[in-house]
Amino acid sequence: MCDVRKSVVRLMVMGLAAGLFSGVLTTANAQTNKQQQQRHARRETNASRQARIQRTIDYTYSHRWEVFGGGGYLRFSSGDLTKKLNEVSWATAANYYLNPKFAIVGDARGSFGNAKPLDFNNNINLAVHNPQINEYTFMGGGSYRFYAQEKYALSVEGLGGVGWGIFGGGAKGFTGPQVGFWQDGFKPAFSIGLNADYNVYPNIAVRVTPTYVLTDFSSLDVTTNKSSGKIQNNFGFNAGVVYRFGRR
């Protein structure tokens, strides 16, 4: 009778141990499955995020047109022997994209500042005190976008065209060369720049463009009345807003 009770107790203990072991295995398997599901869900979330970003990039840079408007600053040489001056600028441009990277560019700018005449004639300097000079450029060329992400883009542009200088308009009846400035007129102009864009929306961006402008306005020797072309190396920047529209 005692042996029977011992056998029953052994069976009960073995059954309880088997049940506990089975429960532990079930819990471990459930936790493993949950962790695998969480990792899978996390991978799907990252993949979805990357896909969303790529869709935004594709949409942002699939616009056919970009129009830029803003202002800036130009450090300009007003004459062969005069000091350089600081000018305030306005700038506009339109880009027509052949594909997400290459665009045809049309560009127009204007710069204004007060130049200091030469000190070679006190009568002129007394009559003409820091007259305003103006330059305008009308150029065309190409742009290459070499970096394009969801929020940022970088592109380089090269432009060429004509510059129009008005250097005697504020000289109170004197000509530009009489006060030491360049001759009024139209001359070749060239520019290179780096466009740095921050995309506020896919179709709206803020742009900053460090720029170099080369002009070829002439100086005039007032004693011999002979003019000679001079290269002006001008540096500055433009900043403003880009609006994108149209679909390729």
Secondary structure as GFF3:
##gff-version 3
##sequence-region A 1 248
A	DSSP	alpha_helix	2	60	.	.	.	ID=ss1
A	DSSP	beta_strand	63	77	.	.	.	ID=ss2
A	DSSP	beta_strand	84	97	.	.	.	ID=ss3
A	DSSP	beta_strand	102	114	.	.	.	ID=ss4
A	DSSP	alpha_helix	122	127	.	.	.	ID=ss5
A	DSSP	beta_strand	132	148	.	.	.	ID=ss6
A	DSSP	beta_strand	152	166	.	.	.	ID=ss7
A	DSSP	three_ten_helix	177	179	.	.	.	ID=ss8
A	DSSP	beta_strand	185	201	.	.	.	ID=ss9
A	DSSP	beta_strand	204	215	.	.	.	ID=ss10
A	DSSP	beta_strand	218	221	.	.	.	ID=ss11
A	DSSP	beta_strand	226	229	.	.	.	ID=ss12
A	DSSP	beta_strand	232	247	.	.	.	ID=ss13
###
